[in-house]
Amino acid sequence: MALKEQISDEMKAALLGGNRFVGETLRNLKAAI
């Protein structure tokens, strides 16, 4: 699995779990790749 796909999955899981800080951090990380 590509790193970008893994980050997308983690971001979705974080947002679904209500963890907005982690979701935003992962989104920024994905944009940087």
Order of alpha helices (4+ residues) and beta strands (2+ residues): alpha-alpha
